[in-house]
């Protein structure tokens, strides 16, 4: 690659180094491999509860979380495991959570989905989708009142953006110009309902007009674009310019959960989106721009397999919770 080509490379325009890109590739690939391992455990009957995977959406979660500062707070949802691990939760803790063991973030006292890590600025998901928007608005308000230089980032699905909580939270944040960024992950379906049947708008970013805030739509499978636009929105909020609504256009490559065979999704649509897989696209970009070698990729894949194998071994060895601790961290002492 010539020096002129490098100057024009999108990752340089976004302020990303080759190491940044390789790190995002690691977290996306780790997310997919870990969820495949969880799916295998589920099929073996070793997990309690549903399994929801993010296959096809890893780019949105990882790149947006990578754009955050350490002092920021985010509220991931069920398909944002990549954001959780990018923010520092290790795979062994994730596996312990799925297995209901003490080593999980909730100490085995909650389901496999409802966990966060306040030490890493991660709010636990709320099953009533959309409810994290007003929660994050409150977190953003508290940060401003306490003089903290932090921004709240909330994720919500296309279906969840139709809830009252979403609109109330966005309006509240807009009226008070709070440091909040909301990402609508438009993955094509709200469970089995296609987007075209539950909204009449062309883009979820168009809803920003109703709140008087900027709305930007981005290719959720292009990690460089997701990083750049999320970073710009976070910086805007940090300056005191108020919230931003982002739409990430992506696709859910599996059913709503493992019990859903997604037979309602046209096969040609799945095939078309498979060509835009975020992990494969980033690998191609790294190849095209000479930012890694085949040996680098193999080494990373070996590392991911080793990380997951060792994490699962640790999680299985982690004990089950003692029943006497069931009310710990619930009531004030």
C-alpha positions in Angstrom: 0.0 0.0 0.0 1.3 3.5 -0.9 1.5 6.3 1.5 -1.3 8.1 -0.4 -3.5 5.0 0.0 -2.8 4.9 3.8 -3.8 8.6 4.1 -7.1 7.8 2.5 -7.7 4.6 4.6 -11.0 4.9 6.5 -9.5 3.7 9.8 -7.0 6.6 9.7 -9.7 9.1 9.1 -11.5 7.7 12.2 -8.4 7.9 14.3 -8.0 4.1 14.6 -4.7 2.3 14.6 -4.1 -1.2 13.1 -3.9 -2.4 16.7 -7.3 -0.9 17.4 -8.8 -2.8 14.5 -7.2 -6.1 15.5 -8.5 -5.6 19.0 -12.1 -5.1 17.7 -11.7 -8.1 15.6 -10.6 -10.1 18.7 -13.7 -9.0 20.7 -16.1 -9.7 17.8 -14.7 -13.1 17.1 -14.5 -13.9 20.9 -18.2 -12.9 21.2 -19.2 -15.2 18.3 -17.1 -18.1 19.5 -18.3 -17.8 23.1 -21.9 -17.6 22.1 -21.5 -20.7 19.9 -20.0 -22.5 23.0 -23.0 -21.4 25.0 -25.3 -22.6 22.4 -23.6 -26.0 22.5 -24.0 -26.1 26.3 -27.7 -25.2 25.9 -28.3 -28.0 23.4 -26.7 -30.4 26.0 -29.1 -29.3 28.6 -26.4 -27.7 30.8 -27.9 -24.2 31.0 -31.1 -23.0 32.5 -33.0 -20.3 30.6 -33.0 -19.1 27.0 -30.0 -18.4 24.8 -30.0 -15.2 22.7 -27.1 -14.7 20.4 -25.8 -11.7 18.5 -24.5 -13.5 15.4 -24.3 -10.8 12.7 -24.5 -7.9 15.1 -21.2 -8.1 16.8 -19.8 -5.1 15.0 -22.3 -2.7 16.4 -21.8 -3.7 20.0 -18.0 -4.0 20.0 -17.2 -0.8 17.9 -19.6 1.4 19.9 -18.3 0.2 23.2 -14.7 0.6 22.0 -15.5 4.3 21.4 -16.4 4.9 25.0 -14.2 6.4 27.7 -13.5 4.4 30.9 -15.7 6.8 33.0 -18.7 6.3 30.7 -21.7 4.1 31.5 -23.5 1.8 29.1 -26.7 -0.4 29.2 -26.2 -3.4 26.9 -29.1 -5.7 25.9 -29.3 -9.4 25.1 -27.4 -9.1 21.8 -24.7 -6.8 23.1 -22.4 -9.3 24.8 -19.6 -7.8 22.6 -20.0 -4.5 24.4 -19.9 -6.2 27.8 -16.7 -7.9 27.1 -15.1 -4.9 25.3 -15.8 -3.0 28.5 -13.8 -5.6 30.4 -16.0 -8.4 31.7 -13.9 -11.6 31.1 -15.3 -14.6 29.2 -14.9 -16.8 32.3 -17.3 -14.5 34.3 -19.8 -14.6 31.4 -19.7 -18.4 31.3 -20.0 -18.7 35.1 -23.1 -16.4 34.8 -24.6 -18.7 32.1 -23.9 -21.7 34.3 -25.4 -20.1 37.4 -22.1 -20.2 39.4 -20.6 -18.0 42.0 -18.0 -16.8 39.6 -20.6 -14.9 37.6 -21.2 -11.1 38.0 -24.3 -11.8 40.1 -22.8 -14.6 42.1 -25.2 -17.1 40.6 -28.3 -15.4 42.0 -29.9 -14.3 38.7 -30.6 -15.5 35.2 -28.0 -15.7 32.5 -29.1 -12.4 30.9 -29.6 -10.0 33.8 -26.1 -9.1 34.8 -24.0 -5.9 34.7 -20.9 -4.7 36.3 -21.1 -1.3 37.9 -17.3 -1.3 38.5 -16.9 -1.3 34.7 -19.8 1.1 34.1 -22.2 -1.6 32.8 -25.9 -1.5 33.8 -27.7 -4.8 33.8 -30.3 -5.4 31.1 -34.0 -4.9 31.9 -36.5 -7.3 30.4 -39.0 -4.5 29.7 -37.2 -3.4 26.6 -36.8 0.4 26.3 -36.7 0.8 30.1 -32.9 1.4 30.1 -33.4 4.7 28.1 -34.9 6.7 31.0 -32.5 4.8 33.4 -29.5 6.0 31.3 -31.0 9.5 31.2 -31.1 9.4 35.0 -27.5 8.2 35.1 -26.5 11.1 32.7 -28.3 13.6 34.9 -26.6 12.3 38.0 -23.2 12.5 36.4 -23.8 16.1 35.4 -25.0 17.1 38.9 -22.0 15.4 40.4 -19.6 17.1 38.0 -18.5 13.8 36.4 -17.2 13.8 32.9 -19.2 10.8 31.8 -21.7 9.9 29.1 -24.4 7.3 29.2 -24.8 5.0 26.2 -28.0 3.0 25.9 -28.8 0.2 23.4 -32.3 -0.7 22.2 -33.8 -2.9 19.5 -36.0 -1.6 16.6 -39.0 -3.2 18.4 -38.0 -1.8 21.8 -37.9 1.7 20.3 -41.7 1.6 20.0 -42.2 1.5 23.8 -43.3 4.4 25.9 -40.1 4.3 28.0 -38.0 4.9 24.9 -39.9 8.1 24.0 -40.1 9.4 27.5 -36.4 8.8 28.1 -35.4 10.5 24.8 -37.7 13.5 25.5 -36.4 13.9 29.0 -32.8 13.7 27.9 -33.4 16.2 25.1 -35.3 18.7 27.2 -32.4 18.7 29.8 -29.7 18.4 27.2 -28.3 15.4 29.0 -25.1 13.6 28.0 -26.8 10.5 26.5 -26.3 8.5 23.3 -29.0 6.0 22.3 -28.3 3.3 19.6 -31.3 1.7 18.0 -30.0 -1.7 16.7 -32.2 -2.2 13.6 -31.7 -5.9 12.9 -34.7 -6.3 10.7 -37.1 -8.1 13.1 -38.8 -7.5 16.4 -38.9 -11.2 17.3 -40.8 -12.4 14.2 -42.2 -9.0 13.1 -40.3 -7.3 10.2 -39.5 -3.7 10.6 -41.8 -2.8 7.7 -44.8 -4.0 9.7 -44.2 -2.2 12.9 -43.0 1.3 11.8 -43.8 3.5 8.9 -40.5 5.4 8.9 -37.5 4.8 6.6 -34.9 5.2 9.3 -35.1 5.1 13.1 -32.7 8.1 13.1 -35.7 10.1 11.7 -37.3 9.9 15.1 -34.6 12.3 16.4 -36.5 15.2 14.8 -39.4 14.8 17.3 -37.0 15.4 20.2 -35.0 18.2 18.7 -31.7 16.2 18.7 -29.4 14.9 15.9 -30.2 11.6 14.4 -27.5 9.6 12.4 -27.9 6.3 10.6 -24.9 4.1 10.2 -23.9 0.7 8.7 -23.9 -1.4 11.9 -21.7 -4.0 10.2 -19.0 -1.5 9.4 -16.9 -1.2 12.6 -15.0 1.8 11.4 -18.2 3.8 10.7 -19.8 2.6 14.0 -16.8 3.6 16.0 -16.5 7.0 14.3 -20.1 8.1 14.6 -20.5 6.7 18.2 -17.3 8.5 19.2 -18.6 11.8 17.6 -21.9 11.4 19.5 -20.1 10.7 22.7 -17.9 13.7 22.3 -20.9 15.9 21.4 -22.6 14.8 24.6 -19.4 15.3 26.6 -19.2 18.9 25.4 -22.7 19.6 26.8 -24.5 19.6 23.4 -27.1 17.0 24.5 -28.2 13.6 23.3 -27.8 11.9 20.0 -30.0 9.1 18.5 -28.1 6.6 16.3 -29.5 3.9 14.1 -27.3 0.9 13.4 -28.5 -1.0 10.4 -27.6 -4.7 10.9 -29.2 -8.1 10.8 -30.0 -10.9 13.2 -28.5 -14.0 11.6 -30.3 -16.5 13.9 -33.7 -16.6 15.4 -34.9 -14.5 18.3 -33.5 -17.2 20.6 -32.4 -20.8 20.2 -36.0 -22.0 20.5 -36.9 -20.0 17.4 -35.9 -21.5 14.0 -36.5 -18.1 12.2 -38.5 -19.9 9.5 -40.3 -16.6 8.9 -37.2 -14.9 7.5 -36.7 -15.3 3.7 -33.6 -17.3 3.0 -32.5 -14.9 0.3 -32.4 -12.1 2.9 -30.2 -14.2 5.2 -27.9 -15.0 2.3 -27.6 -11.3 1.3 -26.7 -10.2 4.8 -24.3 -13.1 5.2 -22.2 -11.3 2.6 -22.0 -8.3 4.9 -20.9 -10.2 8.0 -19.1 -7.7 10.2 -16.3 -10.1 11.2 -15.6 -11.2 7.7 -15.7 -7.6 6.5 -13.1 -6.5 9.1 -10.9 -9.5 8.2 -11.0 -8.5 4.6 -10.2 -4.9 5.4 -7.2 -6.0 7.4 -6.0 -8.2 4.5 -6.7 -5.5 1.9 -4.7 -2.8 3.8 -1.9 -5.1 4.8 -2.6 -4.6 8.5 -2.0 -8.3 9.5 -0.7 -11.5 8.2 -2.3 -14.9 7.9 -0.2 -16.0 10.8 -1.5 -13.1 12.9 -5.1 -14.2 12.2 -4.3 -17.9 13.0 -2.6 -16.8 16.2 -5.6 -14.8 17.2 -8.0 -17.6 16.5 -5.9 -20.0 18.5 -5.9 -17.5 21.4 -9.7 -17.2 21.3 -10.2 -21.0 21.5 -7.7 -21.2 24.3 -9.4 -18.3 26.2 -12.8 -20.0 25.9 -11.5 -23.5 26.8 -9.8 -22.1 29.9 -12.7 -19.9 30.8 -15.2 -22.8 30.6 -13.0 -25.0 32.8 -12.8 -22.2 35.4 -16.5 -21.5 35.3 -17.4 -25.2 35.7 -15.1 -25.4 38.7 -16.8 -22.3 40.2 -19.2 -23.5 43.0 -23.0 -23.1 43.0 -24.2 -20.3 45.2 -25.2 -20.9 48.8 -28.9 -20.4 49.4 -28.3 -18.3 52.4 -26.8 -15.6 50.1 -30.0 -15.3 47.9 -30.9 -11.8 49.3 -27.3 -10.4 49.2 -26.9 -7.2 47.3 -30.7 -6.7 47.2 -31.5 -5.1 50.5 -29.5 -2.2 52.2 -27.6 -3.3 55.2 
